[in-house]
Amino acid sequence: QVQLVESGGGLVQPGGSLRLSCAASGFTFSTYVMSWYRQAPGKERELVAAIANTGVSRNYADSVKGRFTISRDNAKNTVYLQMNSLKPEDTAVYFCKAQRIGSSLYWGQGTQVTVSS
């Protein structure tokens, strides 16, 4: 059974940091591109960051460049999102996604991040 389980969300003050984790099971993690998306209330889900299966190639949304870092540990079947200098506009539910060309894509259930003083 495929599972993506996010953790690490919470309430943080502006300027603070959080580290999200997404633990994967039930598929060959090291062959999948992993991504983080977020969805704020009343808005569409948007791509935040993505990392290739080898971890060499990474992409970021312009809004998070220089503040967020995506990484993965294929030995632990886990992808991370380090979020620094958080802003109120980063408030959203954050989801991880696993995708491989020619195969199914999988979503986690999401973790809430709230940036507020």
C-alpha positions in Angstrom: 0.0 0.0 0.0 1.4 3.4 -1.1 1.7 6.0 1.7 3.1 9.5 1.8 3.0 10.9 5.3 3.9 14.5 5.9 4.9 15.9 9.2 6.6 19.0 10.7 3.9 21.6 10.1 2.7 24.0 12.8 2.4 27.6 13.9 5.5 29.8 13.5 6.1 33.5 13.7 7.2 35.5 10.7 10.9 35.1 10.1 10.9 31.7 11.7 11.7 28.3 10.3 10.1 24.9 9.9 11.3 21.6 8.4 8.7 19.5 6.7 9.2 15.7 6.2 7.4 13.3 3.9 7.9 9.6 4.6 7.2 7.3 1.7 6.4 3.6 1.6 4.8 1.1 -0.8 6.8 2.1 -4.0 10.3 2.4 -5.2 11.0 5.9 -3.8 14.4 6.3 -5.4 12.9 6.2 -8.9 10.3 8.9 -8.3 10.5 12.7 -8.7 9.3 14.2 -5.4 7.6 17.5 -5.0 6.1 19.8 -2.4 2.9 21.7 -3.2 0.9 24.0 -1.1 -2.7 25.2 -1.1 -3.9 28.3 0.7 -7.6 28.9 1.5 -9.5 29.9 -1.6 -6.5 29.4 -3.8 -5.3 26.7 -6.2 -2.7 24.2 -5.3 0.7 25.4 -6.4 4.1 23.8 -6.9 6.7 24.9 -4.2 9.7 22.8 -5.0 10.7 19.6 -6.8 13.7 17.3 -6.7 14.8 14.7 -9.2 15.1 11.0 -8.1 18.9 11.3 -7.8 18.6 14.6 -5.9 20.9 16.4 -8.4 18.2 18.6 -10.0 16.0 20.9 -8.0 13.4 23.5 -8.9 11.7 26.1 -6.9 8.8 28.5 -7.2 10.0 32.1 -7.5 8.2 33.0 -4.3 10.3 30.6 -2.2 13.7 30.8 -3.9 16.5 31.6 -1.5 14.3 30.7 1.5 13.2 27.1 1.0 15.4 24.1 0.3 14.2 20.7 -0.9 16.2 17.6 -0.2 15.8 13.8 -0.1 17.3 10.8 1.6 16.7 7.8 -0.6 18.0 5.5 2.1 15.2 6.7 4.4 12.5 7.1 1.7 12.0 10.6 2.9 11.8 14.0 1.3 12.3 17.3 3.2 11.4 20.9 2.8 13.5 23.3 4.9 11.6 26.6 5.2 13.4 29.7 6.4 12.4 33.3 6.7 8.8 32.4 6.7 6.2 34.9 5.7 2.4 35.1 6.4 1.8 34.4 2.8 3.5 31.0 3.2 0.5 29.9 5.3 -1.1 26.9 3.5 -1.5 23.2 3.7 1.7 21.6 2.3 1.5 18.4 0.4 4.1 16.1 -1.0 3.8 14.3 -4.3 5.5 11.4 -5.9 5.6 11.0 -9.7 7.3 8.9 -12.2 6.8 9.0 -16.0 4.6 6.2 -17.1 3.5 5.4 -13.6 0.9 6.5 -11.1 1.4 9.7 -9.1 0.7 9.8 -5.3 -0.2 12.5 -2.9 0.1 12.8 0.9 -2.6 14.0 3.1 -1.0 17.4 3.8 0.3 19.3 6.8 -0.8 22.7 7.9 1.8 25.5 8.1 0.6 28.8 9.7 2.8 31.8 9.8 1.5 34.4 12.2 2.5 36.6 15.1 
